[in-house]
Structures are given as structure tokens and as C-alpha cells.
Amino acid sequence: MRKIKNVFTLLMSVVLMVLNSGNACFASSSDNHYEACSTVTPHTTYGTAIKCDYDLPLNTDSSTQYFLFTPNEQRMNPDGSFIFSYSWAMPGDQFKPANSTIRVYVNATSSNSHQNFYIHLHNYDDSCVTYVSFTADGNTYYYDFTGLDVTKYYHLYFTKGALTGTITGSGQINYIQ
């Protein structure tokens, strides 16, 4: 009887861990896009980042999970820059876009050979508007998020595939208010 209780407790722990691991769920399609919003609205779009030569500072500190914005009372530098490291999922803080289109640059590496990670743009009511697939290969990529309301707040949400290691990198949003 004790073994049955232990097995049941273990199973329930796993179920609760899966249910409480955030809103991210991954469903693969033939074109390798991943669904990561708990409720997808009809206006949700999907994209893939574009490789570019934008110069971002290198971040090699993957010792822990963090999102670092400076100064600390602000979540993002006035120029929209940030550095990050995470091993599962991580939300960013709110910002207002300066225009109806923002460009997000990201340069990241992965601690293993699985290099895809995803950045989701959530709007003011926390609905996922767009999510984009990036590659953590040490190159800089960008994606243009369009159709934004400059009077509303948005935030980025970072996720990755189950096999991807720690994602470490830096980024910049052009432009925020």
C-alpha cells in the first residue's frame, strides 16, 4: 500500500509540475512554428527572425536565470537594450512602443546544440499578439513587430524548446517611449 501511495504522490507531483510550468505549451507543425500562447486570438501571427549585422554587446554569463535592465528601477534601458539568461521561460517587463512598429534585435547562444528559442509579444491585456522563432547561434537576428498601439503597454516573453539548454544573450528594442 505504501508503494502505491508513493507512486501516486510522484505522479500527482509530475502532473502539478507540468500544469504549473507556465502558460507555454508546444505543438509542432510542419513548418516548425510553435504555439506558446495559452489562448490564441485570431489575429495572432507567427514569424521567423532575420539574421543581420547589428552590433549587440556579448553576454557570456549563463550561471543563473536573469533578465538585467539598467538602471534597476527601470526594466529596460532608455535605448531599449537588455541582457538575459534563462533555462525554461522568462517574462520581460512592460514598455510602450514609440511607433506602431518596433524592431527587436537579439544575439544569443545556447548551452547545447539545440538552438531555437522564441520571443512572444504580449499586449496590454496579456494576450499573445505575435511569437517569433530565433536561433541562439551567436549571430544577431531581428524581427519587426507591427500594428502596435503607442498608447498601450506591451511586454516580451521568452521561451524555448524542451531540449534547448540555457539561452544567454542580449537584445534591443527599437524604439520604446
Secondary structure as UniProt FT lines:
FT   HELIX           2..19
FT   TURN            30..31
FT   TURN            42..43
FT   STRAND          45..48
FT   STRAND          50..52
FT   STRAND          66..68
FT   TURN            72..73
FT   TURN            78..79
FT   STRAND          81..86
FT   STRAND          89..95
FT   STRAND          102..110
FT   STRAND          116..122
FT   TURN            124..125
FT   STRAND          128..135
FT   STRAND          137..145
FT   TURN            150..151
FT   STRAND          154..160
FT   TURN            162..163
FT   STRAND          167..174
//
